Each structure stands twice: as structure tokens, then as C-alpha cells.
Amino acid sequence: MAKQERNLVGQIVAITGGARGIGKSTAQTLSRAGMKVAIGDLDGPLAAQTAEEIGAGTIGLQLDVTDFDSFSAFVTSVQEQMGPIDVIINNAGIMQLGPYLDEDMATTKRMIDINIYGVDYGCRLTIPSMVARGHGHVVNIASAAGKAGYAHGATYCGTKHYVVGMSEAIRSELRGTGVEVSCVMPVAVQTELGGGLAETRAVKQALPQDVADEILSALKQPRFDVFVPRSVGPLNQVMSVMGRGPREALGRALKADKVLSTADHSVRKDYELRATRSAPAIGSGDEEKKKSKSGKSDKSD
């Protein structure tokens, strides 16, 4: 017998990085499903504009996920304007590509601050009230790259491995509390973040709406592993039981090993520039390089 779907109407969902891409599609989809949506984004005006486009009481707020105080203020504002958060979707993330040895520390830190701390803060600030109410759902957006490592994406893959592992651990700790945890693992998605990436032989790129639909499905019938497309799940299971040699050979045959290293950087240029400016608290790569050359730092004791 199929499990009865959960009623999501009236539930309050907060989505980080919700002004564009996967976050925006998810906000639109969940609003249509009757949920009350709050969008948080570093680009506050765009978040407000997206919220206005969606309508139905959606709110858009400025949010820097790398700053704990900013995230705390976002959560407080959502609770004051809408009520207790039933669902948190930690979606904000960036992907900057290139050879590991050429990656400057500012780029490494930026991805760690956004992709790891941005998820950690979202969980840390919302789970306690969910546990207290015996109800809630945490949705962390990882990646299929959280299950493997791909050349020219060392830091990105590492951050997504963290999201998968953290989500699995939290799920174990929260068992029996009434709080569900889902980890979303899409292949390359046709957004700015996934721009310029080639398709593999086995799996075509997903659309933002594909991810949004699977998130909605996981909220209605909770499950931890949310692969997008779903066919990635069985493929991942097969590869997980193979030895390293055969697994890597299969990856090469499917051209999955070059999905990041062959990215068209002329297509990604504008996105990479915006990603460089996506964590104001830690500055840009150019600024970091200037500090390294001069031996100066803007940090105070």
C-alpha cells in the first residue's frame, strides 16, 4: 500500500539562494502546492522581486549565508512575519572550477563558507525549534558530485561530500523526533552554476524544475536520498559496489570523469565573476591576491 502523502498546505518553507535557479523554481513550485514561502538571497532586491513575481504572500529577504548573524536575522524575520519554519531548504551554493593547484585560497574559502557553513547555519538555526515542536523537514541541496570526485572541482566536490555526510549523520540523530532530513543530489543542472558543462553519455542535464519537482515529492513522501534524475540512484548503487579500477573505467567510458574539467569557461565567465563576489564577508580572489603580495591583511585583532 502506498504511503499517504503529507499535506503541505499552509506549511512555512524558507529557501536560501531562492532568487534564481533551483531556488526560484523550488519557491514557485512549493507556492503552487499551497506552502507559504520565504526566500533568502544575498541579492536582497532580486529576492524581493522574485517574491513579488511568485505572489501568494511570498516574502524575499536579504541573506548572507556565510554570516551567522545574517542567517539568524533571516530566520527571526521569517518567524515574525510568517510563523515557525516547518521546512528549511539549504540551497545556496556556488561552484568555481579549475585545477586544484591553480585555485587561490580566497576561492577555496569562499566555497567552504557558502557550501558548508551556509548549510550548517541553516540546520543549526532551525532544527531546535522543529525538534521542540516534534515536526519539521530539513532539505539540504548537495550534488551527484557529493558521491564522487571530479577533476577541476576538488573543493566543490569536497563541500558536497560534506553536505551528504552531515545530512546522513543528522538524519540518524533526529530519528524519532518527528524531523525529517532529505539530501538532494542532482546531476549538472541547466542554471548559471551548471553553465558550460558537457553532458555525460549516461545522464542528461537536469532542469531546475526537475529538481523542484523532486523536492516537492520528498516533502510529500519523505525520503533521504533524492537523486535528480532518479535514474542516478541505481547507477550510484552499482558503482558503489564496484572496485575502484572498474568504477573509474566506467566513469571514463561515460565521460563522467571530464564533466568539470572540460567546462567551457567562456560560457561560465559571468557566473564565475558573480560567484567571486558572492560572499562579501570574505572578499574577492583579486583582493586576496593583492593582500598576499603586499603582506597586508584587513583583519583586526
C-alpha positions in Angstrom: 0.0 0.0 0.0 1.4 3.4 -1.0 2.1 5.8 1.9 -0.4 8.7 2.2 1.1 11.9 1.0 1.6 14.7 3.6 -0.5 17.8 3.4 1.8 20.7 2.8 -0.8 23.4 2.5 -0.1 26.3 4.9 3.3 25.0 5.9 6.1 27.6 6.0 9.2 27.0 4.0 12.4 29.0 4.0 14.7 28.7 0.9 18.2 30.0 0.8 19.6 31.2 -2.5 16.0 31.4 -3.7 16.1 34.4 -6.0 17.2 32.5 -9.1 17.9 29.0 -10.5 16.9 25.9 -8.5 15.9 28.0 -5.5 13.5 30.1 -7.6 11.9 27.1 -9.3 11.5 25.4 -6.0 9.9 28.5 -4.4 7.4 28.7 -7.3 6.6 25.0 -7.2 6.1 24.9 -3.4 4.0 28.1 -3.5 1.7 26.5 -6.1 1.5 23.5 -3.7 0.0 25.8 -1.1 3.1 26.4 1.1 4.0 29.8 2.5 7.4 30.7 1.0 10.2 32.8 2.3 13.2 33.5 0.1 16.6 34.5 1.3 19.3 35.6 -1.1 22.5 37.7 -1.0 20.8 39.9 -3.6 18.1 41.3 -1.5 16.4 43.4 -4.2 16.3 40.3 -6.5 14.8 38.2 -3.7 12.1 40.8 -3.2 11.4 40.9 -6.9 11.2 37.1 -7.2 8.9 37.0 -4.2 6.6 39.6 -5.8 6.6 37.6 -9.1 5.5 34.5 -7.2 2.9 36.3 -5.1 0.7 34.3 -2.7 2.3 36.0 0.3 5.8 35.0 -0.6 8.5 37.2 1.1 12.0 37.9 -0.1 14.8 38.9 2.3 18.4 39.7 2.1 20.6 36.9 3.4 24.3 36.2 3.6 24.6 32.5 4.4 28.3 32.9 5.3 27.4 35.2 8.2 25.7 33.6 11.2 24.2 36.8 12.4 22.7 37.5 9.0 21.3 33.9 8.9 19.9 34.3 12.4 18.2 37.6 11.5 16.7 36.0 8.4 15.2 33.1 10.5 13.9 35.6 13.1 12.3 37.8 10.4 10.6 34.8 8.7 9.2 33.6 12.1 8.0 37.1 12.9 6.3 37.6 9.6 5.0 34.1 8.8 5.4 31.9 11.9 7.5 28.9 12.8 9.5 27.4 10.0 8.3 23.9 9.0 10.8 23.3 6.2 14.3 24.7 5.6 15.8 24.2 2.2 19.5 24.9 2.3 20.0 25.6 -1.4 22.6 28.4 -1.6 25.8 27.3 -3.1 28.5 28.1 -5.7 30.8 26.1 -8.0 34.0 27.6 -9.2 36.1 25.3 -11.4 39.8 24.9 -12.3 42.8 22.8 -11.5 43.3 22.4 -7.8 46.9 23.6 -7.8 45.8 26.8 -9.5 43.0 27.6 -7.1 43.7 30.5 -4.8 42.8 30.3 -1.1 40.1 33.0 -1.4 38.2 30.8 -3.9 38.6 27.8 -1.6 37.4 29.7 1.4 34.5 31.2 -0.5 33.2 27.7 -1.5 33.7 26.3 2.0 32.0 29.3 3.6 28.9 29.2 1.3 28.6 25.5 0.6 29.4 24.2 4.1 28.8 26.9 6.6 25.7 28.1 4.7 24.2 24.6 5.2 25.4 24.2 8.8 24.0 27.6 9.9 20.6 26.8 8.2 20.4 23.5 10.1 21.7 24.9 13.4 19.3 27.8 13.4 16.1 25.9 12.5 16.3 22.3 13.8 16.0 23.1 17.5 12.5 24.6 17.1 11.5 21.7 14.8 12.5 19.2 17.4 10.7 21.2 20.1 7.5 21.0 18.1 8.0 17.4 17.0 7.7 18.4 13.4 9.8 19.6 10.5 11.8 18.8 7.4 15.4 19.7 6.5 16.3 19.6 2.8 20.0 20.0 2.0 21.0 20.6 -1.6 24.1 18.6 -2.3 25.1 17.2 -5.7 25.8 14.0 -7.5 29.4 15.3 -7.0 28.9 14.6 -3.3 29.2 10.9 -4.2 32.4 11.1 -6.3 35.3 13.3 -7.1 35.8 15.1 -10.4 38.9 16.8 -11.8 38.9 20.6 -11.7 36.3 20.5 -9.0 38.2 19.4 -5.9 36.9 21.9 -3.4 33.4 21.9 -4.8 33.2 18.1 -4.6 34.6 18.2 -1.1 32.0 20.6 0.1 29.2 18.5 -1.4 30.7 15.3 0.2 30.4 17.2 3.5 26.7 18.1 2.9 25.9 14.4 2.1 27.8 13.1 5.2 26.4 15.8 7.5 22.9 15.1 6.3 23.3 11.4 6.9 24.6 12.0 10.4 21.9 14.5 11.3 19.2 12.1 10.0 20.5 9.4 12.3 20.5 11.8 15.3 17.0 13.1 14.6 15.3 9.7 14.1 12.2 9.5 16.3 12.0 13.3 16.8 9.5 13.9 14.0 12.0 15.9 12.0 12.8 14.5 8.5 16.0 15.0 6.6 16.4 14.9 2.8 19.6 15.2 0.8 19.1 16.3 -2.8 21.8 15.1 -5.3 21.2 16.4 -8.8 23.5 16.0 -11.8 24.5 19.1 -13.7 21.5 21.4 -13.8 20.8 24.0 -16.6 21.4 27.0 -14.4 24.2 29.6 -14.3 26.1 27.3 -11.9 25.9 24.5 -14.4 26.7 26.6 -17.4 29.2 25.4 -19.9 29.3 21.8 -18.6 29.2 18.9 -21.1 26.7 16.1 -20.8 27.8 12.6 -19.9 26.9 9.6 -22.0 24.7 8.1 -19.4 22.8 11.1 -17.9 21.4 14.2 -19.5 21.5 17.5 -17.6 18.5 18.3 -15.4 16.3 21.4 -15.5 15.7 23.5 -12.3 12.1 22.4 -12.5 13.2 18.7 -12.3 14.9 19.4 -9.0 12.0 21.4 -7.7 9.6 18.5 -8.5 11.7 16.0 -6.7 11.9 18.3 -3.6 8.2 18.6 -3.6 7.9 14.8 -3.9 10.3 14.3 -1.0 8.3 16.7 1.2 5.0 14.9 0.4 6.5 11.4 0.9 9.7 11.9 2.9 12.9 10.1 1.8 16.5 10.8 2.4 18.2 10.1 -1.0 16.8 12.5 -3.6 18.6 11.9 -6.8 17.8 14.0 -9.9 17.1 12.4 -12.2 16.0 9.3 -10.2 18.0 7.1 -12.6 21.2 8.3 -10.9 20.2 6.4 -7.8 20.5 2.9 -9.3 23.6 3.9 -11.2 25.2 5.1 -8.0 24.3 1.9 -6.2 26.0 -0.2 -9.0 29.2 2.0 -8.9 29.4 1.9 -5.1 29.8 -1.9 -5.1 32.4 -1.9 -7.9 36.1 -1.8 -7.2 38.0 1.4 -7.8 39.5 0.3 -11.0 36.3 -0.8 -12.7 34.4 2.2 -11.3 36.9 4.7 -12.7 37.0 2.8 -16.0 33.2 3.1 -16.2 33.4 6.8 -15.4 35.9 7.3 -18.2 33.7 5.3 -20.6 30.7 7.5 -19.7 32.9 10.7 -19.9 31.8 11.5 -16.4 35.4 12.0 -15.3 35.7 15.1 -17.6 32.4 16.7 -16.9 34.0 19.5 -14.9 37.5 19.7 -16.5 36.1 20.3 -20.0 33.8 23.1 -18.9 33.5 26.0 -21.4 34.8 28.9 -19.3 33.8 31.5 -21.9 30.2 30.5 -21.1 30.9 30.4 -17.3 32.7 33.8 -17.2 29.8 35.9 -16.0 28.7 33.3 -13.4 32.3 32.9 -12.1 32.6 36.6 -11.6 29.3 36.8 -9.7 30.4 33.8 -7.6 33.6 35.6 -6.8 31.5 38.4 -5.3 29.0 36.1 -3.6 30.5 36.2 -0.1 31.1 39.9 0.8 32.4 38.9 4.3 35.5 37.2 2.8 36.3 39.4 -0.1 37.2 38.5 -3.7 40.0 36.5 -5.1 41.7 39.5 -6.6 41.6 41.3 -3.2 43.1 38.2 -1.5 45.9 38.0 -4.1 46.8 41.7 -3.5 46.9 41.1 0.2 49.2 38.1 -0.3 51.6 40.1 -2.5 51.7 43.1 -0.1 51.8 41.0 3.1 48.9 43.0 4.4 45.5 41.9 5.8 42.4 43.8 6.6 41.8 41.6 9.7 41.9 43.4 13.0 42.9 41.9 16.4 
